[in-house]
């Protein structure tokens, strides 16, 4: 028989209360549903009822969210979902780590901060290492944060140039002939990077830097034969590089440069060829000056549903691999 316990959490300000409740109490409703709690507001207090473990987790989440509001951050759906994940792992206090340190400031003055512990580990790795691999599913911020760090490095004069590149591989569909010059052909593939740069620099500054070639955009094939010095170089969608392309890219680095390689190994579009990203991370992890950061579904900062979708695909992939393994074992016994 489950014993029902009650807990009252008193908040210090109306901002904390409204931030945790959300519009029409949507965040508190989500919290109570996820943790199987009865949660309601009584003045400046939130009262919880449920099993001892569920109430304990609920209290941890609410306290962490209150601290987030006190740190000047806005609470949203992904933050609630992430706090619940951390609480279940007994790490809700880690949310406080995210309040310290600004990654970048947009052209409109908005501070960009890490939203998950995995993101903070990734950003710290970019600061400390020369070659950084950011590997993880869509929505983990690996590309956006790399662009933020590139802009910060440029503004602080650590580098003189930002170079953006990616392999021109279509995502499982044939787009046919693309009209226009080289820039126009590459543009559709690099739109996420452009959007991030425009947000951080402002449209006018971004346009000027592009015109002066301070920000350079090129397909990966055009990196061959070059030495890239005093530059912050981002290789996006690196899961679609071959082993030969990845080796070529990594050996382009010159003095004063930093390379960030991002990709999602679950979205390889190479028609059976081996991924250069998978190969590189397997042989370079542990090499001095190289960091391999593996982000997971827990680091997804889009709609909470995205996290659940990614997990569903991960479970399906595990089932498929398990079936293949049983088939292999059966074949081995038959021999």
PyMOL commands that set and color helices and strands:
alter all, ss='L'
color gray80, all
select helices_A, chain A and resi 14-21+23-34+52-70+77-88+92-99+117-128+142-155+182-201+203-211+220-223+238-240+243-250+276-284+297-299+304-334
alter helices_A, ss='H'
color red, helices_A
select strands_A, chain A and resi 4-10+38-42+45-51+104-105+111-112+131-135+161-166+215-219+231-236+258-263+290-294
alter strands_A, ss='S'
color yellow, strands_A
deselect
rebuild
show_as cartoon
